[in-house]
Amino acid sequence: MLPFALTIFTGAFLLFQVQPLIGKYILPWFGGGPGVWTTCLLFFQTLLLGGYAYAHFSSTRLKPRQQVILHLVLLALSLALLPITPSAGWKDHIAGDPNWRILLLLTVTIGLPYFVLSSTGPLMQQWFSQTNPGVSPYRLYALSNVGSLLALLSYPIYFEVKFSRQVQSQMWSAGLVAFVLFCGYCAYRVWKNAAATSAVGAFETDSAPPADAMASIPATDKLLWVALPMIASILLLATTNKLSQEVAVIPFLWVLPLSLYLLTFIICFDHARWYHRGVFVSLLVVGVAGVCTLIPAGTDAPMRLQIAGYTATLFFACMVCHGELYRLKPPPRQLTSYFLMIAAGGALGGFFVAIAAPAIFNDYRELQIGYWLLSYGLGVLCFRHRSRELALAAGIGALAITVALPGLRSLFSDSPGIGGEFATFFKERAWYIVGGAVVFALCVFNFRRREIEEQWQPRMAGFVMVLCVLLGAVFVMQWDERSTVKTITASRNFYGTLKVLDYYPNDPEDNYRLLLHGATTHGIQFTKPEKSVMPTTYYTDNSGVGRAMVALPETPRRIGLVGLGTGSLAVYARAGDSLRIYEINPAVEQLARTQFKYLEYCQGKVDVVMGDARLMMERELEAKNSQQFDLLALDAFSSDAIPVHLLTKEAFEIYWQHLKPDGVLAVHISNRYLNLRPVVEKLAKHFDLEAVSISDDNEPEWWIYATTWVLVTKNKAFLQTEKIRDAAEAPETAGKDAPMWTDDFASLYSILKQ
């Protein structure tokens, strides 16, 4: 078993080590948003399906020696495509939806090596069955997931920290060479075994399925082979999206959910004893109730609570999906068909989240839909297995909610860090959950003892279906709750969701429109003409950028802006000024021009450049077209923070080539969870620049938001102007040891807010 185990482990390690590596390469090329990673996961799941299909059809249609020859040829071709470093030519993408370009990039760059690696698990298990008849290969599947998990965990902790991307790529290539050697030895074993047994085809081996093998498996089981991994995949991608939108788009928040997802595969496929249906279904019910409270709270919930709540519930859900999937496993002779359907389910889940959902919905609905589908799946499983345990476990979970709810309500109401939305949700809506849970629990435990112990009752599964209906009602209620304010327009694309909300439409004095990107406000504007030219939210006269705008010289100025939003900063442009705005999302420009008036009222000349700001600036420098800005403001938010690739040493080098020698870089670092000030100050120190932080916590009006900006410049005289000097804060010691961010390395651990 050792050669096959080593090959499977190495292949799985390389398979999942390359995912964050390639994702980190291309993340800055396509805006740095969560959609990049979602599309990458879709590619990986689709190639995994292709690899499993190859393993299935080659093992069932080809003789053992033919399988060996074909696989060795593919291995040789994959080596010929090394190294896997993506070409910089793929950065030519301008704007719009880059899903298909990302998929094409990944196909050309790592398509064949990833395809060959993805076939390793089922193919090596099939070869192992041929050379070791009568020995179960399913533990090798758990071993492959151990290799995958170690690869994911080691990447942000070790490889990302210790090595540059180029060195990582070289190390991965060396690992692929070692894998090919291991795989070659296994192929040699299969070749020898074929000669010894005079095997004439895969159908004639002890592990080959008879002609009617698949026909003997119930259609419901085949459907569940696809449905359960599909639901788990939807929840994986939806959870990753949720965390990336509300915290930051970083490898750690990609790796954590994926690691837990793989861990459940390891646990469930190692041995049936590790998955206890009653325990995990009960925990799942409690976890879903927690998700029902986290979703409406949004970014008001503390970051650690969000990460813990969403990922713990994902773990319980995947344990249920994969544990039930293992219970439905066929004999080893149907192994490749089984894994092929599992891979198909994973790919379908990825396609739904990455491609279908943005086209169908104008908001993020996948997380709720995933949990609703899982609740329905529990009802189907309850009927399929005639399981009293599933129904009772769901009832125990429902009872746990009712017992814990008063304490949770008190905690959420009293905690200033979580805010009022939790309390409001519990006060106004929790009775739906409580009432449904109590009714459900009473129904479950109302059985006669004899019925519980000795007799299956179909109504037991019916109660699980009732819980499914109640959960769906809660989610629909939450969707409607978000529509209490009039929504003028709502849209969704690769870069996220956008809504324009209309507040107080019947009050001409206070009527205003708000642009919401995900859960983050990107600006407001009053509709009354006299008030429509006032700077609002993060851009008032007392904000760091507002003070910098006012302190700039009176002469015609060139102003650069990264991130358009509503165009609020255009109010500072004077006659003769030039305002150049970089915006990656075409939907944002459309809304800024049709639903808001800042650009229309701007007194200066306005140019909007579509595309990622950093790439557009690089292209301008290549054309020897330095913009010579007097001020460049970084205000691009992909989640709750500026994308990481805009705050690296390499990015700052580009900015300073576009600024005048005495120009000013204004960086918006307002953030609920991260203290980005040390990051900017470290970069300023590296380039021998002065940096001052201006925090405006005074909110005299509701339309003025607390903000923090950092102004970076060589112009000491500018920093000594009264407007800047009076608001500048003392140097900060917290986070001073944070490492400087580069394209190869960016750490969030040292800048987490306490």
LINRA-V118237 format. One record per residue. N is the residue number from 1. RES is the residue in one small letter. PHI is phi in whole degrees, -180 to 180 (NA if undefined). OMEGA is omega in whole degrees, 0 to 359 (NA if undefined). Layout:
# LINRA-V118237
n/res/phi/omega
N/RES/PHI/OMEGA
N/RES/PHI/OMEGA
This chain:
# LINRA-V118237
n/res/phi/omega
1/m/NA/188
2/l/-56/181
3/p/-59/180
4/f/-69/179
5/a/-63/180
6/l/-65/179
7/t/-65/181
8/i/-64/180
9/f/-63/181
10/t/-64/179
11/g/-62/180
12/a/-67/179
13/f/-62/180
14/l/-66/182
15/l/-60/184
16/f/-98/173
17/q/-73/184
18/v/-77/183
19/q/-64/178
20/p/-66/179
21/l/-64/180
22/i/-68/178
23/g/-59/180
24/k/-70/177
25/y/-62/190
26/i/-95/181
27/l/-54/181
28/p/-69/184
29/w/-80/185
30/f/-130/170
31/g/96/176
32/g/73/181
33/g/-93/181
34/p/-65/179
35/g/-61/179
36/v/-63/182
37/w/-69/178
38/t/-61/179
39/t/-67/176
40/c/-60/180
41/l/-64/176
42/l/-60/178
43/f/-61/183
44/f/-63/180
45/q/-69/179
46/t/-68/177
47/l/-66/176
48/l/-62/176
49/l/-62/178
50/g/-62/178
51/g/-65/178
52/y/-67/178
53/a/-65/177
54/y/-61/180
55/a/-62/181
56/h/-67/186
57/f/-73/178
58/s/-69/182
59/s/-79/180
60/t/-104/184
61/r/-112/183
62/l/-115/172
63/k/-71/183
64/p/-52/181
65/r/-69/176
66/q/-68/176
67/q/-60/181
68/v/-61/182
69/i/-62/181
70/l/-60/184
71/h/-70/178
72/l/-65/177
73/v/-64/179
74/l/-65/177
75/l/-63/179
76/a/-64/179
77/l/-66/179
78/s/-65/177
79/l/-67/181
80/a/-68/182
81/l/-91/178
82/l/-72/358
83/p/-80/186
84/i/-98/182
85/t/-62/180
86/p/-66/178
87/s/-73/179
88/a/-65/179
89/g/-63/179
90/w/-72/180
91/k/-77/184
92/d/-71/179
93/h/-57/184
94/i/-96/183
95/a/-155/181
96/g/97/182
97/d/-85/184
98/p/-95/184
99/n/-53/186
100/w/-71/178
101/r/-68/177
102/i/-63/180
103/l/-63/178
104/l/-67/178
105/l/-57/182
106/l/-66/179
107/t/-63/182
108/v/-69/187
109/t/-80/186
110/i/-128/186
111/g/-56/184
112/l/-69/177
113/p/-58/180
114/y/-68/178
115/f/-60/180
116/v/-65/179
117/l/-64/183
118/s/-67/179
119/s/-84/188
120/t/-61/185
121/g/-56/182
122/p/-67/182
123/l/-69/179
124/m/-66/176
125/q/-66/177
126/q/-66/177
127/w/-63/178
128/f/-62/179
129/s/-64/179
130/q/-68/183
131/t/-89/180
132/n/-134/182
133/p/-60/178
134/g/90/179
135/v/-101/182
136/s/-68/180
137/p/-94/189
138/y/-66/178
139/r/-68/175
140/l/-65/177
141/y/-66/176
142/a/-63/179
143/l/-63/179
144/s/-63/179
145/n/-73/173
146/v/-63/177
147/g/-61/179
148/s/-64/181
149/l/-65/179
150/l/-62/178
151/a/-63/181
152/l/-67/182
153/l/-68/183
154/s/-75/185
155/y/-66/181
156/p/-72/184
157/i/-84/187
158/y/-123/188
159/f/-64/180
160/e/-65/183
161/v/-79/189
162/k/-90/190
163/f/-131/174
164/s/-71/180
165/r/-62/181
166/q/-65/179
167/v/-66/177
168/q/-59/179
169/s/-63/179
170/q/-67/179
171/m/-65/179
172/w/-64/179
173/s/-62/177
174/a/-64/177
175/g/-64/178
176/l/-66/177
177/v/-62/178
178/a/-63/179
179/f/-61/180
180/v/-61/179
181/l/-66/178
182/f/-61/182
183/c/-65/178
184/g/-62/179
185/y/-67/177
186/c/-62/178
187/a/-63/177
188/y/-62/179
189/r/-63/179
190/v/-65/179
191/w/-60/179
192/k/-64/180
193/n/-64/179
194/a/-64/179
195/a/-68/183
196/a/-70/184
197/t/-98/182
198/s/55/180
199/a/-67/181
200/v/-109/180
201/g/176/183
202/a/-64/182
203/f/-72/185
204/e/-104/178
205/t/-86/180
206/d/-62/184
207/s/-93/183
208/a/-82/182
209/p/-80/173
210/p/-67/187
211/a/-61/184
212/d/-103/185
213/a/-62/182
214/m/-68/181
215/a/-65/181
216/s/-80/180
217/i/-87/181
218/p/-58/180
219/a/-62/178
220/t/-62/179
221/d/-65/179
222/k/-62/178
223/l/-63/180
224/l/-69/175
225/w/-58/179
226/v/-91/188
227/a/-68/183
228/l/-65/176
229/p/-66/176
230/m/-64/179
231/i/-63/179
232/a/-61/179
233/s/-66/177
234/i/-59/181
235/l/-67/177
236/l/-61/183
237/l/-69/180
238/a/-67/177
239/t/-66/178
240/t/-61/177
241/n/-59/183
242/k/-61/181
243/l/-67/181
244/s/-67/180
245/q/-67/190
246/e/-102/177
247/v/-123/179
248/a/-167/179
249/v/-95/185
250/i/-138/180
251/p/-55/182
252/f/-59/181
253/l/-80/167
254/w/-84/189
255/v/-72/185
256/l/-59/179
257/p/-63/181
258/l/-66/178
259/s/-65/178
260/l/-64/177
261/y/-59/179
262/l/-70/180
263/l/-59/179
264/t/-67/174
265/f/-62/181
266/i/-61/183
267/i/-64/187
268/c/-71/185
269/f/-92/174
270/d/-74/180
271/h/-164/182
272/a/-62/186
273/r/-68/184
274/w/-76/180
275/y/-101/177
276/h/-104/187
277/r/-55/183
278/g/-63/182
279/v/-66/188
280/f/-76/175
281/v/-67/177
282/s/-61/179
283/l/-64/179
284/l/-63/180
285/v/-61/178
286/v/-65/181
287/g/-63/180
288/v/-64/175
289/a/-61/176
290/g/-64/177
291/v/-62/179
292/c/-62/178
293/t/-91/181
294/l/-73/185
295/i/-60/180
296/p/-69/179
297/a/-70/177
298/g/59/185
299/t/-77/175
300/d/-73/177
301/a/-76/178
302/p/-57/184
303/m/-58/183
304/r/-64/178
305/l/-67/178
306/q/-62/181
307/i/-61/182
308/a/-66/184
309/g/-66/183
310/y/-69/184
311/t/-74/178
312/a/-64/179
313/t/-67/175
314/l/-60/179
315/f/-61/179
316/f/-61/182
317/a/-64/181
318/c/-70/175
319/m/-61/179
320/v/-66/181
321/c/-60/186
322/h/-79/175
323/g/-66/177
324/e/-69/177
325/l/-64/179
326/y/-65/179
327/r/-64/181
328/l/-97/185
329/k/-64/178
330/p/-89/172
331/p/-62/182
332/p/-55/182
333/r/-68/175
334/q/-101/187
335/l/-58/185
336/t/-67/177
337/s/-65/180
338/y/-61/181
339/f/-69/177
340/l/-63/180
341/m/-70/175
342/i/-62/179
343/a/-65/178
344/a/-63/177
345/g/-63/178
346/g/-61/179
347/a/-66/178
348/l/-63/177
349/g/-63/178
350/g/-64/179
351/f/-64/180
352/f/-62/184
353/v/-74/187
354/a/-82/188
355/i/-114/188
356/a/-72/185
357/a/-59/178
358/p/-61/179
359/a/-81/184
360/i/-93/188
361/f/-107/173
362/n/-103/175
363/d/-148/180
364/y/-81/181
365/r/-120/191
366/e/-64/183
367/l/-65/179
368/q/-65/180
369/i/-63/179
370/g/-61/180
371/y/-70/176
372/w/-65/177
373/l/-62/180
374/l/-66/178
375/s/-64/176
376/y/-66/179
377/g/-61/177
378/l/-63/177
379/g/-64/178
380/v/-63/179
381/l/-64/179
382/c/-63/176
383/f/-68/184
384/r/-61/183
385/h/-97/185
386/r/51/193
387/s/-100/170
388/r/-71/184
389/e/-62/180
390/l/-62/181
391/a/-64/180
392/l/-67/178
393/a/-63/177
394/a/-63/178
395/g/-65/178
396/i/-63/177
397/g/-62/178
398/a/-64/177
399/l/-64/179
400/a/-61/178
401/i/-63/182
402/t/-65/179
403/v/-73/185
404/a/-82/188
405/l/-59/180
406/p/-58/179
407/g/-66/179
408/l/-65/180
409/r/-62/178
410/s/-64/180
411/l/-62/183
412/f/-69/181
413/s/-72/186
414/d/-90/187
415/s/-82/180
416/p/-68/182
417/g/-71/183
418/i/-89/176
419/g/91/188
420/g/-84/186
421/e/-68/176
422/f/-60/182
423/a/-61/179
424/t/-62/180
425/f/-62/181
426/f/-64/185
427/k/-68/188
428/e/-97/190
429/r/-124/189
430/a/-65/182
431/w/-65/174
432/y/-61/182
433/i/-68/183
434/v/-64/181
435/g/-60/179
436/g/-64/181
437/a/-66/181
438/v/-65/179
439/v/-60/181
440/f/-62/181
441/a/-63/179
442/l/-63/179
443/c/-64/182
444/v/-63/186
445/f/-90/177
446/n/-89/179
447/f/-69/170
448/r/-67/183
449/r/-56/181
450/r/-64/179
451/e/-64/182
452/i/-65/187
453/e/-84/192
454/e/-121/191
455/q/-136/174
456/w/-79/178
457/q/-120/180
458/p/-56/181
459/r/-65/176
460/m/-60/176
461/a/-67/178
462/g/-61/178
463/f/-67/175
464/v/-65/178
465/m/-65/176
466/v/-62/178
467/l/-62/177
468/c/-61/179
469/v/-63/179
470/l/-63/179
471/l/-64/177
472/g/-60/179
473/a/-64/179
474/v/-63/181
475/f/-65/178
476/v/-62/177
477/m/-60/178
478/q/-65/178
479/w/-63/179
480/d/-69/181
481/e/-62/180
482/r/-74/183
483/s/-103/181
484/t/-66/174
485/v/-92/182
486/k/-62/177
487/t/-100/180
488/i/-73/179
489/t/-152/178
490/a/-141/181
491/s/-150/179
492/r/-146/174
493/n/-146/183
494/f/-55/187
495/y/-91/176
496/g/128/181
497/t/-104/178
498/l/-131/175
499/k/-134/170
500/v/-111/183
501/l/-104/182
502/d/-111/182
503/y/-105/178
504/y/52/183
505/p/-64/181
506/n/-94/180
507/d/-120/184
508/p/-58/183
509/e/-74/185
510/d/-111/179
511/n/-63/178
512/y/-148/177
513/r/-115/183
514/l/-125/176
515/l/-98/181
516/l/-115/176
517/h/-107/187
518/g/65/177
519/a/-110/186
520/t/-111/176
521/t/-73/180
522/h/-112/175
523/g/131/174
524/i/-134/176
525/q/-149/174
526/f/-72/180
527/t/-88/178
528/k/-66/186
529/p/-52/182
530/e/-65/182
531/k/-97/186
532/s/-71/179
533/v/-99/177
534/m/-80/172
535/p/-72/185
536/t/-129/176
537/t/50/187
538/y/-87/195
539/y/-124/182
540/t/-72/182
541/d/-61/182
542/n/-91/176
543/s/-73/180
544/g/-59/182
545/v/-72/178
546/g/-64/178
547/r/-64/179
548/a/-65/179
549/m/-61/182
550/v/-68/184
551/a/-80/179
552/l/-66/181
553/p/-58/182
554/e/-74/183
555/t/-63/177
556/p/-52/189
557/r/-118/172
558/r/-106/185
559/i/-121/175
560/g/-109/181
561/l/-139/176
562/v/-100/184
563/g/105/185
564/l/-86/186
565/g/59/177
566/t/-84/184
567/g/86/187
568/s/-56/184
569/l/-68/178
570/a/-65/181
571/v/-67/181
572/y/-86/182
573/a/-73/178
574/r/-101/177
575/a/-59/181
576/g/95/178
577/d/-74/174
578/s/-118/180
579/l/-119/180
580/r/-111/187
581/i/-115/177
582/y/-101/182
583/e/-142/184
584/i/-90/187
585/n/-99/181
586/p/-62/179
587/a/-66/179
588/v/-66/179
589/e/-62/180
590/q/-60/180
591/l/-69/180
592/a/-62/182
593/r/-90/185
594/t/-105/185
595/q/-107/179
596/f/-130/188
597/k/-117/184
598/y/-59/181
599/l/-67/180
600/e/-66/182
601/y/-86/185
602/c/-62/181
603/q/-81/180
604/g/-93/177
605/k/-85/184
606/v/-116/171
607/d/-121/176
608/v/-109/180
609/v/-103/182
610/m/-88/180
611/g/135/177
612/d/-62/187
613/a/-58/183
614/r/-64/180
615/l/-68/179
616/m/-65/178
617/m/-67/176
618/e/-59/181
619/r/-65/178
620/e/-65/177
621/l/-67/177
622/e/-62/177
623/a/-88/181
624/k/55/182
625/n/-125/177
626/s/-68/185
627/q/-79/178
628/q/52/180
629/f/-72/167
630/d/-77/178
631/l/-147/175
632/l/-124/182
633/a/-106/175
634/l/-93/183
635/d/-141/180
636/a/-96/180
637/f/-118/176
638/s/-97/174
639/s/-139/176
640/d/-101/182
641/a/-153/174
642/i/-62/178
643/p/-54/186
644/v/-57/185
645/h/-69/175
646/l/-94/182
647/l/-124/179
648/t/-111/180
649/k/-58/182
650/e/-65/178
651/a/-67/180
652/f/-64/176
653/e/-60/179
654/i/-70/182
655/y/-59/185
656/w/-72/174
657/q/-79/177
658/h/-100/179
659/l/-97/171
660/k/-66/181
661/p/-54/179
662/d/-106/181
663/g/-72/185
664/v/-123/172
665/l/-105/178
666/a/-107/184
667/v/-114/179
668/h/-85/185
669/i/-117/177
670/s/-57/184
671/n/-161/180
672/r/-74/193
673/y/-116/189
674/l/-118/173
675/n/-97/185
676/l/-84/182
677/r/-59/178
678/p/-60/179
679/v/-64/181
680/v/-68/180
681/e/-66/177
682/k/-64/178
683/l/-66/178
684/a/-62/179
685/k/-64/180
686/h/-60/182
687/f/-96/178
688/d/59/181
689/l/-119/175
690/e/-94/179
691/a/-137/175
692/v/-128/180
693/s/-105/179
694/i/-126/177
695/s/-108/179
696/d/-110/181
697/d/-91/180
698/n/-79/181
699/e/-122/183
700/p/-67/178
701/e/-127/183
702/w/-65/182
703/w/-90/175
704/i/-108/184
705/y/-100/172
706/a/-69/183
707/t/-141/172
708/t/-136/176
709/w/-123/173
710/v/-116/178
711/l/-102/183
712/v/-121/182
713/t/-165/169
714/k/-90/187
715/n/-82/182
716/k/-66/179
717/a/-64/178
718/f/-63/181
719/l/-70/180
720/q/-93/175
721/t/-64/187
722/e/-58/184
723/k/-63/181
724/i/-88/186
725/r/-60/184
726/d/-69/183
727/a/-103/184
728/a/-65/181
729/e/-96/177
730/a/-66/178
731/p/-56/183
732/e/-101/179
733/t/-94/180
734/a/-64/177
735/g/79/183
736/k/-67/179
737/d/-90/179
738/a/-62/180
739/p/-68/178
740/m/-71/181
741/w/-79/174
742/t/-132/176
743/d/-63/180
744/d/-85/187
745/f/-149/173
746/a/-147/184
747/s/-109/177
748/l/-98/188
749/y/-61/185
750/s/-80/183
751/i/-119/176
752/l/-67/176
753/k/-74/181
754/q/-79/NA
